[in-house]
Amino acid sequence: MKPTHKSGAAIAIAAAALIVAVAAPMGVASANNTRGKCIGANACKGKGYLELTKAECNKIPGTRFRP
């Protein structure tokens, strides 16, 4: 098996493509209407968590939001 040599440009393009592929979904997830896990003491008793938006979760005292 022959080792293949990649140029620095090919490696840079591959790294940039990977960064763009990972960063794109993160921008969508930070939208205000995105639902996530609202975890709290009494608000989700018996359920573990509620699936709410961050704004809805912030209205319930003693909870924290996890996307």
Helices and strands as residue ranges (DSSP letters): H 8-29, E 35-40, E 50-53, H 54-58, E 63-66
